[in-house]
Amino acid sequence: MPEPQCLVFGPFRLDRHDERLWCGPEAIPLPPQTFAVLCCLVTQAGQLVTKEALLEAVWPETAVSEAVITVTMRTLRQVLGDEARTPKFIETVHGRGYRFIAPVNTTMPPERPTILERLHRSPSPMVSRPRLFVGRDAELARLAQWWTTVQQGQRQVGCIVGEPGIGKTALVETFVAQVRATEDVWVGHGQCIDHYGAGEAYLPLLEALGRLSRAPAGAPLVAVLRQYAPSWLVHLPALLASEDRERLEHLASSVTPARMLRELAEALEVLTATRPLVLVLEDLHWSDRATLEWLAYIARRRDPARLLILGTYRPVEVIVHAPPLRAIVAEIRHHPQYAELALDYLSEAAIAAYLWQRCGEKPVPTGLPQLLHQRTGGNPLFLVAMVDELVRQGLLEIEENAGGSHGALAVLREIIPASLRQYIEQHLEQLSEVDQALLEAASVAGSTFAVAAVAAGVAQAPETIEARYTALARQGRFIRASGTETWPDGTVTACYQFLHALYHEVVYAHVSAGHRVRLHQQIGVRKEAGYGAQARQIAAELAVHFTRGCDARRAVQYLHSAGENALGRSAYQEAITQLTTGLEVLATMPETPARHRHELDLLIALDLAWRVTKGQGAPEREPVLTRAAALAQQVGESPQRFAVLWGLWSFRNTGAECQAAQAVAEQLFDLAKRQHDPAMLLRAHDALAASLYNVGAFAPARTHWEQGIALDDPQRHATPDTIPGSTRNYGLDCRSHLAMVLWTLGYPDQAVQRGQEALTMAQALAHPFSLVNALILSARLHCCRREWQTAQAHAEAMLALATEHGFARYAARGAFVRGAVLVAQGQGAEGIAQMRQGLAALRATESAVGMPFYLAQLAAAYGQVGQMDEGIHLVAEALAVVDTTGAHQWEAELHRLHGELLLQQTVPEAPAAETCFQQALDIARRQQAKSLELRAATSLSRLWRHQGKRATAYDLLAPVYGWFTEGFDTPDLQEAKALLAALS
C-alpha cells in the first residue's frame, strides 16, 4: 500500500507530495520551512513536539535561535485562523514545545496522476509557470477540466474574463506551458488588435494559422488547409506556390461567409484527429466581427474535435465598446461547448506569496500583505506597480528589525494610484529621453511593432534601436520581445510587443499631435515600401497610418483596399467601417474627376455590404445609391455604371416600386448589350425578367430567363457568380424563377423539370444561400401545383438550412409554407397559427412585391376552416398592395379567391362572386397566364353549373382545358376534367 500523502484537518488539506496546503479549492502558499514545521506537527497530531525536535528536523545544519520558531508559529496561526489563547489547531506547551490538537484524517493518492496534478508538477525543468505567478490554482484546475474534456474528443471554447492587468494572459501562458510539457499538442496564438476601427477580418485566426504553418512541424497544417480550407490558405500568401495563388484567388473571390466558417471548422476537426490543438485568441474585445462569428459557429458545432479555444477579453470594454462580442457571448453562453472563467482579484494570501517570491529569503515587513490588499483591492496590475515602487526605493531590501518595515508601509500609504495612467506616465518619465522617444515611436507603429517600421520615424540606426528595445524587454519595462518578421522586400526585422494594452495607450497619448502625424506618415511610407506590390495585405494597418498621418490620398486608397479585403472574406461589418471612413476622408480632398472615380468605387462596395447585411431594401442603401447614380452619369458606360444600376434596380424592386424597377432593368439590359459582356447580360436578363414577372408580363419574362440560361457558362457552376459585387449565381436564379413562370403560363410539367434542374445545380454548388433560394421556389411551385407532400419536404429542408445559416427572410418563408401544408392536411388551427407567425416575420423582411402571394395563401387557408370574413379581409389587403405597387403577378388568383370566399359565406353572394371570377378570367387571359385562367374558368363554370347554365359553362371551360398538353395528373386539371364530364 502506498503511504498516505494527504492529511485532512478542518477545512484544510496538507499535501506532502506536492508540498501544498489547501483550503477548499485554493492553495495557500507557505515558505518551505513553515511548511516543514506544519508537517512535523500534523504527522504527530496529539503528541508533544519539542522545540529542540523542530529545530533538528527543520533547521538541522543552521544556527538559529528559538525565536525563529516563535515567528513561524505566528505565521501558521495567521494562515489557519488560529489563536494562541484559544487554540483550535496548535496548542502551546509553555517552555517545552507545541502540540497539534485538531483531528487528522488521511487520504490515499490516486494510482495515476490526474491532469490537474500533471499541470501542477513540472516534469521538465525547461517548462514551468511564469515567474511570480500566484493565486490562480483554482483557475488552473478549471482549465484542466476543460482540457480533460478536449482530450475526450469534445471541443471546448473557454473565455477568461477580467479587467486590464487582472492576469488573463499570465494564466493562459502558465496553463499552455504546462500542457506543452505533458502533451504532444498544437498551440496557436492570435492577438486581436485595436485598429481604431474594424481592423482586418479574421486577423487573429490568420495570425495563428500563419505561425503554426511556418513552424518546423507546420507542413501537416498546410496540407489540411489546402485540402479542406483553400479559401483560408489564399489569405496566407507566404504559404502558397505561385502556381497555386491564381487558382485559389479565383476561388476566394466568391466565397460566402458560411463557407469561410465551415471550411476552417472542418479543417481543424481533421487536424485535431491526430493531435490536439490549443488556440489562444487574446483581447477578443478588439476582435473583428468575422472572427467572432467564426467563434460562435465553432461553439455551436457538435462534431468531435480535440480543440481548446482560449479567448481573453475585458468585460468593461465589451459593455462600452464591443457590442458584437456581447451579442456573440450571449448567444453561445448556454451551449455546452462554451464556458467562461472570470478572474477575481488576488486574496491576501496570494499577495503574501507574491511578496515572498519577490523578496526571496528576505523577511517581508509585518502588515505589508494586509496593507497591500487594502490599497490595491487585490488588482494584480496595481499590486505589481506598488511593489515595483517599493523595490525601486530599496525599501524591501532593509531588514525588518532595522526599521525597514515602517518605511515601506509609510511609502505605500503615500502612493495613491488615482489612475493607472498617471502611474504609467510616472514610469515612462523615469526612462531616458532616448528610450521615451523610442517607446513613443513604437506606440505609433502599433501595440506589436517592428524595428524597421520604427526606424523610419527615428533618427537612429535599426541596430541601435533594437539594442535599446532588447534592454527594455529584459528589464520587463513596457515591452517584450515578439520574434521576427520578414517583409516582401526582404527586410528581416525584430518585433516587440507592449506588455499591456494600457502601456501602449498611455504612451501613445504621450506623443504630441504634430509629432504623431509625422510618425504615422513616415512609418506608413516605410511599411508600404516594405510590402511593395503586396501592400494590400496590410491595407487596414496602412489606412490607419495614412489617415492619422493626414495623407488623404493614400488613406483613401488603403481604406478602399481594406474594405475590399473584408468583402473578400465575407466580413461585411468590417467592410462598412473601412469604406465609410474612406468616404469621410475623401470628402476632405478637392473635387476632381479622380476623386469622383474613387468615390464611386467606394459607394459600389459599400452598397454591396449594406445589401448583404441589411437586405435589398435597407434604407441605408438609398443615399449611397442616389449619390452613386449621380456619379455614374459622369463616368459613362462602364462596369461601374452597370454595378450602380444593378444596385439601384435591386433597391427599387425590393421597395415595391415595380414600374421604376422595370425602367432601371431596361437601362441595365441596354447597357449590358452595348458592353458585349455575357456575364453582365446574364444579370440584366435576370433583373428584367423579374421586373416583367412582377407586373404580370409572364411571356416576356420567360423569354428573358431562357436567354439568361443560354448565356450561363457550365464551367462556372462549381462556384457562385464571380462578378464583383455579386453574391449569387444568376444562372441558377434564372432556372429557379423560370420554373414558376412556366407553371403560370400553363406548362406544369416543364416547370417541375426546370425546378429540379435548379435544385440539382444548387446542391452541386455546395453554396447554402443558392440552395435555400432554390428550395423555397421549388416549395412554392409545388404549393401552386397543390402537391403538398413535396412542398412540405422542400420547405422543411430549406427551413433547416436557413435557420443554420441565419437567413431570417427565408426561414420565415419556410415556416409559412409549412403552415399552408398543415392546413391542406386538415390541421387548420395549427397551420394558420404557423402561417400567421411566418407572415409577421415576412412583413418585416419581405418585399411588398411578393406579399400578395402570401396573403392569398393565408386567405385560402381561412376559407378552408370556414372563416370567410377574415379571408375576404386579407384578399382586400392584397389587392390594395397590387394597386399600390403595380405587382400584378398574382392579381387574377386574388379575384378568383375573392369570389370563392363570397360563395362560401353563410349567405352566398353569387352575383358579386361571378363578377370576381370574370375579372380573374380577363386578367389571366390578358397576362397569358393559362394556369390562372384554368382556375378562374373552373370556378366560374362551377358557379354557372349550379345556376343551371350547363352549356355555357361547358363552352367556357372546354377550350381552356383543351389548350393544355401536359400536367394532366395535377389537381387543377383533374378537377377541370371531372367538371367537364359532369357538364357534358
Secondary structure, DSSP 8 states (H G I E B T S, - for coil): -----EEEETTEEEETTTTEEEETTEEE---HHHHHHHHHHHHTTTSEEEHHHHHHHHSTTS---THHHHHHHHHHHHHHT--SSS-SSEEEETTTEEEE-S--EEE---SS--HHHHHHS-SSTTS---TT--S-HHHHHHHHHHHHHHHTT--EEEEEE--TTSSHHHHHHHHHHHHHHHS--EEEEEE----SSS--TTHHHHHHHHHHHHSTT-HHHHHHHHHH-HHHHTT-GGG--HHHHHHHHHHHTT--HHHHHHHHHHHHHHHTTTS-EEEEEE-GGG--HHHHHHHHHHHH--S---EEEEEEE-HHHHHHH-HHHHHHHHHHTTSTTEEEEE-----HHHHHHHHHHHHTTS---TTHHHHHHHHHTT-HHHHHHHHHHHHHTTGGGS-GGGTHHHHHHHHHHH---S-HHHHHHHHHHTS-HHHHHHHHHHHHH-SEEEHHHHHTTSSS-HHHHHHHHHHHHHTTSSEEEEEEEE-TTS-EEEEEEESSHHHHHHHHHHS-HHHHHHHHHHHHHHHHHHHGGGGGGGHHHHHHHHHHTT-HHHHHHHHHHHHHHHHHTT-HHHHHHHHHHHHHHHTTS---HHHHHHHHHHHHHHHHHHHHHH-TT-TTHHHHHHHHHHHHHHH-SSHHHHHHHHHHHHHHHHTT-HHHHHHHHHHHHHHHHHHT-HHHHHHHHHHHHHHHHHTT-HHHHHHHHHHHHHH--GGGTTSS--STT--S-HHHHHHHHHHHHHHHHT-HHHHHHHHHHHHHHHHHHT-HHHHHHHHHHHHHHHHHTT-HHHHHHHHHHHHHHHHHHT-HHHHHHHHHHHHHHHHHTT-HHHHHHHHHHHHHHHHHHS-GGGHHHHHHHHHHHHHHTT-HHHHHHHHHHHHHHHHHH---TTHHHHHHHHHHHHHTSSS--HHHHHHHHHHHHHHHHHHT-HHHHHHHHHHHHHHHHHTT-HHHHHHHHHHHHHH--S-TTSHHHHHHHHHHHHH-
